[in-house]
Amino acid sequence: MTPGARVQAAIEILDEILTGQAVEKTLTNWARRSRFAGSKDRAAVRDHVYQALRCRRSYAVLGGSETGRGLMLGACKDQGLDPAALFHGEGHAPSALSAAEQSIAPEFHSDAERHDIPEWLWPVFSRSLGTEAIAAATALRSRAAVHLRVNLLKGDRDNAIERLTREGIATEPHPASPTALTVTEGARRIKNAESYLQGFVELQDAASQAVVDKLPVQNAPRILDYCSGGGGKALAIAAQTQAEVCAHDADPRRMRDIPERAMRAGADIRCLTSEELVTQAPFDLVLCDAPCSGSGSWRRDPEGKWRLTQDTLDDTVALQARILDEAAQRVAPGGVLAFATCSMLDVENSQQTQRFQERHTGWAHLSETAWHVHSGTDGFYVSVFRRNGTE
């Protein structure tokens, strides 16, 4: 495919997504019906689509319309490219620019529009991040780096770097965690690399790893990852301790990959149903990685940014509080409860910590830490409490 043909494909895919179609499903359907597209073509089209979604509001202004064509025209302008070099109608490229498109005079009407945040969310976003709000919003407009976690059960960081180098994957240490690596070259090779397939490394954001570093895992004989999902944090915990590590999720289907991932990593993780959880509690450490807005990972999932509404955020905040209260009941006297989100919004983070303390006596607040996207990781938050030993 020519560069122009890739842009036209992205336009058509974006038009479907803008009608409400799911991003991944739309991309998959396009790839299935476009057998002529090679792997590099599919990757390039995918990159076009995701970047346009990250910058949906500003690209619409720059391109004159919130359509696939408008977004891709806006992308050209934002990236300093000459649109006429791609919009010319030859070789399956988009049709040539109209006189109206050539005369667009973009004007941003708000900071939210300029920095690609939903208008209703900007007050919460800017309050949550203060003077760092624009830096965070700007970072969300770019593709996230690929991070790996070194599996300490199979080797150290230097060994992992050497193994990956031999497989054509260049990495460097990330300062957020002693186990974190940033991939600087060869990211698309990771899932076929022996280092990954044999469990020497796992894909995991550096801040997600840093959350685990904040937990007193060495002092907890029995540990529960309460909202485990695919088990990334449970695996990270198991690599750092000889403790009994259990995983639980309200939807057991989310845990279906944990046994295979644990076997690959050489870890021992027990997945518990809700019924089993009742008999296995209490635990010395419970990590509650709660459902959230995902605002800290919108670079990877820009669709989530535009689907979020005030109502869904309110519902999510209420759900987090209920889950946190439930998780607290699983903690043994003298044990530790950790509440984490991949969010940068105060209503999901510091305010949840404050409200938990207001609802519950007999807990000491030990620490809280936040990571933001403009510091080179996903946005994450963790708050750690210790239960009174007499309860």
N, C-alpha and C positions, 0 to 999 in steps of 0.2 A: 504494500500500500504506500502511496505517496503521502507526504506530510499533509497535503490538503485533504486527501481521502480519509485520513485518520481524524482530522477535525470534523469532517462531515459525519463520520460514524459517531463521534462524540455528540454532535448536535442531535442526531436522531435518538440516541440513547437518553440524553438529557430531556428531550421533549417527552419521552415516556415517563421518566422519573418525576417530572414536574406535574404530571397528571395524578401522581400518587402511587406509582409503581415502586416496589422495593428495589433498592440500588443493585444488590448482588444478583437478584433474580433477573433483572433487566440486562445486566452485563452478561450473565450466563446465557440467556436466551439469544442475545446478539451473537455471541461466540459460536453457538451451536448452528445458527443459520448462516454464518459467515466463514465457511470452511476455507475460503481463500486467504484468510488472515493468519499470518504466522504468529509465533509466540511473541516476537518483538512488536508486531502490530497490536496484538491484544494488550500487551503491557502498556504500550503508548496510549492507546485509547482509554484504558482504565485510568491511567494517570491524568489524562485530560478531564475525564468525568469527575474524578475525586477532587481535583484542584478547583474545578468550576463550582462544585458543591461547597467546598470550604469557603469560597469567596462569592457566594451566590448573590448577596445584596450589592456589593460594590461592583461586581462584574455586570450586573443588570443595569446599573447606572452608566457605567462606561460604555456598554454595548447598546444602550437604548431600549432594552426590553428584557423582561424575565422569561425568555424563551431559550431553547438550546442554542439557537443562532446568536441571540443577544449575549448569552453568557460566554460563548467562545470568542465572539468579537471583543467583548470586554477583557477576556483573558489575554488576547493579543496586545491590546493597548496597555494593560497592566504590566505585561512582561517586556514592553518596549519593542514589540515586533511590528512590522508593517503588515496590516491586515490584507492589503492587496496581494501580498505574496502568497497567501493561502486561500483567499476568497476570490477566485477567478473563474470557476466553473469548468475547468479542464481536468481530465483524469479523475473524475468523481469528487473533485473538490467542491466546496460550497459555491453557490452562484456569486457572481461579482457584486460588489457593494453597490447599493442604490445611492442616489444623491442624498437621500435623507440620512442614510447610515454614515456617509462621508462627512456630513455636517453636524453630527452629534456634538453637543456642548455639555458634557457631563457636569452635574452639580449635586453635591452631597448635601442632604438636608439635616443630618444628625451624625453624631459620633457613632451611634449604633450602626447606621447605614454604611458609613465609611469603613468601619472596622468589622463588619460582617457578624453582628450580633443581633438577634431578634429585638425589635424595638421595645417590647414589653419587658424583656429581660435585662436591658441595659442598666436600669437603676439598681437592681440586685447585684448584677455583675460588677458594676463600678463601686458600689458600697463594699462588696466582699473583698475586692482587691485594692481599693484605695488608689494610691498614686501609681500602682503597677497595673491598673486595668487595661490601659492602652497597650502596654508591652505584652500582656497576656493575650489580648484579642489579636494583636499582630502575629504572635506566635501561632495561634490557632489557624491562621490563614495559610500556613506552610505545612508541608508533609513532615510527619514525625520521623525521627531517627529510628533505626532498628536496634534494639537492645537484646542481649543474651544474658542468661544467668548461668554461671559456671556451677556445675553440679559437684559440690565438695565431697560427695560420696565416691566420686570417680577420679578426682584430680583437682589440682589447684589452678589458679587463673593463668599462670605462666604456661602451664602444660596445655591448657585449652587454647590459648593464643597460638601456640606452636602447631597444635593439631589443625586448627582452622586455617592457618597460613598454608599448610601443605595441601589443603583442599581448595585453595584459591579464594579464601574468605579472609579479608584483612579486618582486624579489630584493634581496639585500644581500650584501656581501662576507663571506666566511667567513675567519677568521684562520688556519686551518690551512694554506692555500696561496694564493699570489697569483692563481691561476686559478680559485679556488673561489667559488661563489655558493650561498647558501641561498635556496630558494624560500619566500617568505612568503605568497604568494597566487597562485592560479591553477595549482596543480601539475597538475591533471588536464588542462590545456590543452597541456601541453608537447609531447606526441608528435604533435600536429597543428599546432604552431606552425611558421612559416616559419624562425624562428631555429634550430630543431632540425632540420627537414627539409633545410635548406641547409647544415648543418654548422657554424654559428656557435657552438653549444653542444652538449655531450654530457651525458647523465646519468651521473654518477660521484660516488661519495662523496668528501667533502673529504679524508679520511685516505688514501684510495687515490691521490688526486692528490699528497698530501704525500709518499707513498712515492717517487714519481718525482722529486720535488724533492730527495730525499736522494741521488740518483744523479749521478755525475760525467759526465753525458751529453755535455757540451761537449768533453770530453777523450777521447772514444771514437769513432773513425771507423766502427767496425762494432759494432752492438748487436743482441743476441738477447733476445727475450722468450720464455723457454724453456717456460713452462707458460701459454701466452697465453690460452686459452679464447676468449672473444669479442673479445679484443684491446683492451680498455679502456686498459691501461697502455702497450701498444705505440703506440696513437694519441696518448696524452699525451706519450710520449717523442718521437715524430715531430714533434709541434708545437713542441718546444723545441730541435731540433737539425737540422743538415743531414746528419747521419750516415746511413749505410745501416742501415735498421731491418728486422730479420727477425722473424718470429713462428713458433713451433712449438708443437704440442700432440700428446701421445701419441694422442689421438683427433682426427683431422683434422676430424670433423664439428663439433667445437666452434668451429672457425675459419671456418665457412662464411659468417658475416656480415662478416668482416673486409674483404674486397674492397669490398663496398658501403659500409661505414662509412668506409673510407679514401677512397673516391672522394668521398663526401659532405663529408668533412673537408678534402679537398685534400691528403691525405698519401700518401706512397709507402711501402707496407709489403709486404714479400715473404713469403708464407707458404711454409714449408718442410716437406716430408715428412721422415720419419725417415731415409730414404735420402739425400735431398738435404742434410740436416743434416750427415751424415758428411763430405761433400765441401766444405761451406762453412765448417766450423770451422777454426781457432779464431776467437773474437770478442774485441774489446777490453772489452766489458761484457756480462755475461750476467745477466739478471734471472730469478730462479727464484721465481715466485709460486706456491708449492706448494699442492696440495690440503690441506685442513685441516678441523678440526671446524666451522669457520664460526661459532665462538662470538662473534666480533665483529660478526656480521650477523644475530644471532638475532631482532632486532626485525623485520627484513624477512622472515625465514624461521624462524618459531617452530617449525615442524614439525621442523626439524633439531635443535632442542634436545631434543626428546622422543624422537627416533629414535636419538640417539647412545647408544652403550653403551661399557662399559669395553673390550670386545674390539675394537669398531670404532675407538675412539680409539687403542688400542695398535697396531692395523694401520696406521692413518693415520700415526702417529709413525714407524713403521718404513719406510713408503713415502716419507715426506718425506726421511729420511736417504738412502735409495737415490737418489732424484731429485737431491738436493743433491750427492751424490758424482758422479752422471752429469753434472750441469751444470758442475761444477768442471773436468771434462775438456774442456769446450768453451771454456775461457778461455785466452787467449794469455798467454805470459809477460809479467808486468808489468800484466796486465789486471785487471779488477774483477769480482767475483762478489757479487751481492746476493740474499739469501734473504728472502722475504716471506711472511706469512700474514695472513689476516683472522681471527686468533684472539687471545684474551687469555690463553691457558693456557700456563704456563711450559714444560710438556713439549713444546710445539710451537714455542716461541720461544727463550728464553734457554738452555734445556737443549740444544736442537738446535745453537745456536751453539757452546756449550761442547764438545759431542761432536764436532762437525765439526773443531774445533781439535785435539782429542785424536787424531782419525783421520788428520789431514793436517798435515804440516809444510810450511814454505815459504809460508805465508799469513800476512799481517798483518791483524789485525782492526781496521778503521778506525772503525767506529761501530755503534751499535744504537739504535733509537728505537721507542717504543711509543705508540700512541694508544688511548684507552679510550672506551667509549660514553658515560660520564657527563660527558665533556668536549665533547660536541657533535658527534662523528663516529662512524663505525663503529669497532670495535676492530681495529687493524692493528699489525703489527710488521715491521720491516725491519732486517737485519743486513748490513753491508757489509765485504767482505774484499778485499785486494789480493794477487795472486799474485806470488811472488818473480820478479824479472825474469830470473833465470838459468835458470829451469826450462823 
